[in-house]
């Protein structure tokens, strides 16, 4: 799939993708959720890298460029909001960030924070995979 101007199942509109296909960074401190998201996305043919905190995510981004970043807002040591700020201060290009959160953050707030949108926890696996497909070439055509 390619980015489009149509909202996906999560109500997000994917902007143009970075060059390349199928690279997803998941920054989530809850091990079961992080591992589950990783497995689901890998099954669709994406390359997935994970970090349990924002510092680990920033370190990965020094040597690897994902097509989309899935970011938990509540992380140990550095919040998701601080991660977003530091990431956008780094040299680009920058991948779109989608917040994975149980907090009450709507799409407008996410965009104001510098994100492409929000996927509210708990979320359905289908919504997650539709979201990933809207930012990558992962999915049925892989």
C-alpha positions as CSV (number, residue, x, y, z in Angstrom):
1,X,0.0,0.0,0.0
2,X,1.1,3.6,-0.4
3,X,0.4,6.7,1.7
4,X,-2.9,8.3,0.7
5,X,-5.1,11.2,1.5
6,X,-7.9,8.8,2.8
7,X,-8.1,8.1,6.5
8,X,-7.2,4.5,7.5
9,X,-9.1,2.4,10.1
10,X,-7.5,4.3,12.9
11,X,-8.7,7.6,11.5
12,X,-5.2,8.6,10.4
13,X,-4.1,10.1,7.1
14,X,-0.6,8.9,6.2
15,X,1.6,11.6,4.7
16,X,4.2,10.6,2.0
17,X,6.4,7.8,3.1
18,X,10.1,7.9,3.4
19,X,12.1,6.1,0.7
20,X,12.1,2.3,1.4
21,X,9.4,0.0,2.6
22,X,8.4,-1.8,5.6
23,X,10.6,-0.5,8.5
24,X,8.8,0.1,11.8
25,X,10.3,1.2,15.1
26,X,8.2,0.3,18.2
27,X,9.1,2.2,21.4
28,X,7.0,0.6,24.2
29,X,8.0,-0.2,27.7
30,X,5.5,-2.9,28.3
31,X,7.2,-6.1,27.2
32,X,4.1,-8.2,26.3
33,X,2.6,-5.4,24.2
34,X,6.0,-4.6,22.6
35,X,6.6,-8.2,21.6
36,X,3.0,-8.7,20.4
37,X,3.1,-5.6,18.2
38,X,6.5,-6.7,16.9
39,X,5.2,-10.2,16.0
40,X,2.1,-8.9,14.3
41,X,4.0,-6.4,12.2
42,X,6.7,-9.0,11.2
43,X,4.0,-11.4,10.1
44,X,3.0,-8.8,7.5
45,X,6.5,-8.7,6.1
46,X,7.9,-5.6,7.8
47,X,11.3,-5.2,9.4
48,X,10.7,-4.3,13.0
49,X,13.0,-2.9,15.6
50,X,12.0,-2.3,19.2
51,X,13.1,-0.2,22.2
52,X,11.9,-0.3,25.7
53,X,12.5,3.4,26.3
54,X,13.0,6.6,24.5
55,X,16.8,6.6,24.9
56,X,17.0,3.2,23.2
57,X,14.7,4.5,20.4
58,X,16.9,7.5,19.8
59,X,20.0,5.3,19.8
60,X,18.4,3.1,17.1
61,X,17.5,6.1,15.0
62,X,21.2,7.1,14.8
63,X,21.9,4.2,12.5
64,X,18.5,3.1,11.1
65,X,15.7,4.9,9.4
66,X,12.2,3.5,9.9
67,X,9.2,4.4,7.7
68,X,7.0,4.9,10.8
69,X,7.6,5.1,14.6
70,X,5.0,3.7,17.0
71,X,5.6,5.6,20.3
72,X,4.2,4.9,23.8
73,X,3.6,8.2,25.6
74,X,4.4,7.0,29.0
75,X,8.0,5.7,29.1
76,X,10.6,5.4,31.9
77,X,13.3,8.1,32.0
78,X,12.1,10.2,29.1
79,X,8.4,10.8,28.1
80,X,7.1,10.3,24.6
81,X,6.6,14.0,24.3
82,X,10.3,14.6,25.1
83,X,11.3,11.9,22.6
84,X,9.2,13.7,19.9
85,X,10.9,17.0,20.7
86,X,14.5,15.5,20.6
87,X,13.8,13.5,17.5
88,X,12.5,16.5,15.6
89,X,15.6,18.5,16.7
90,X,17.8,15.8,15.1
91,X,18.9,15.9,11.4
92,X,16.1,14.6,9.1
93,X,14.4,13.2,7.3
94,X,12.0,12.2,10.0
95,X,9.6,9.3,10.0
96,X,6.0,9.9,11.0
97,X,5.2,9.2,14.6
98,X,2.0,7.5,15.7
99,X,1.3,7.6,19.5
100,X,0.3,4.4,21.2
101,X,-1.4,5.5,24.3
102,X,-4.2,5.0,26.8
103,X,-4.2,8.7,27.5
104,X,-7.0,11.0,26.1
105,X,-5.1,12.5,23.2
106,X,-7.0,13.3,20.0
107,X,-5.7,13.6,16.5
108,X,-5.5,17.4,16.7
109,X,-3.4,17.2,19.8
110,X,-1.1,14.6,18.3
111,X,-0.5,16.8,15.2
112,X,0.3,19.7,17.5
113,X,2.9,17.5,19.2
114,X,4.4,16.7,15.8
115,X,2.8,13.3,15.3
116,X,0.8,11.7,12.4
117,X,-1.9,10.5,14.8
118,X,-2.9,8.3,17.7
119,X,-3.8,4.6,18.1
120,X,-5.6,4.3,21.5
121,X,-4.8,1.4,23.8
122,X,-6.2,-1.1,23.9
123,X,-6.4,-1.4,20.1
124,X,-7.5,-4.0,17.7
125,X,-4.8,-5.9,15.8
126,X,-6.6,-5.1,12.5
127,X,-6.4,-1.4,13.2
128,X,-2.7,-1.7,14.0
129,X,-2.0,-3.6,10.8
130,X,-4.2,-1.2,8.7
131,X,-2.2,1.7,10.2
132,X,1.2,0.1,9.4
133,X,0.0,-0.7,5.8
134,X,-0.9,3.0,5.4
135,X,2.7,4.0,6.1
136,X,4.6,1.1,4.5
137,X,4.5,-1.4,1.7
138,X,3.9,-4.2,4.2
139,X,0.8,-6.4,4.0
140,X,-1.0,-8.5,1.4
141,X,1.2,-7.4,-1.5
142,X,4.5,-8.4,0.1
